[in-house]
Amino acid sequence: MIIQRFHSGNSYFPIRWLLGAALCLHSMAFAEWSYFSSGDGDTILIDRGTLVQSKNRNSTIWMLTNYGSPTAQNVLSVAKWVEFDCDRSRYRYRALYGYEGQMQTGAKLINMTKVTQWDVVNYGTVLKNIQLIACLRGPLLR
């Protein structure tokens, strides 16, 4: 017989309540994407809660691109963990994941965990604007 109730002190709690609480706590680990920009049918979001600034003046942050139509790799969303070298104005991807649906839904079609080479952050790009947020120091950080 499967145990249906959990005894705690003088009262009984259904197992369903415990499972529900566990699911709520588990869902807190998901990203909190906030709108950043859009253009050409694509939407860029960032998760400011993942921003980490190190003492060596590098910063990392997660960004998500939702594409208006499938890419050549048949993905509709790509999550990227970006590292910025704030002093040298360059970036690299620490991880990149592509999904068949928007907002990281559906099958994971791209799973890249190899760190890429450094590349220059060009002015006028979305990455430059994200770099400005990621490299900002002080009370205006978030």
C-alpha positions, 0 to 999 in steps of 0.5 A: 500500500502506498502511503497517502499521508505524511504525519507532522506533529499533531496533524496530517498533510496529504502528499499532494500538498508536499508535491505541490510545494516542491514544484513551486520551489522548483519553478523558482529556479527558472529564468526571469526573462525581461524584455530588452529589444526587438527587430525584424520579427525577433525579440531579445530578452535578458535575465538580470538575475543571472548577472555576475560581475567578477573582480577581473572586470568580466561580467556574465549574463543570460540572454534569450532570442525568440525568432519570428520564424525558424532559423536555418537550424530550425530553432525558434529560440536560443539562450546564450550565456554571454561573458563580456570583457568590460575593459577590452570591449569583447565577448564570448559565449560560455554556453548556447542552447537552441530550442524548437519553440519560443521561450526555450520550449520544445526539444533542445536542438542545439547544445553547445557548452564549449566556450567560444573565442573572444570577439569584438563587441560592435557599436550599434548592436544588441550585444553592445547594449547588453554589455553596457548593462552587464559592465555597469558598476555601482547602485544603478546596477539592476 
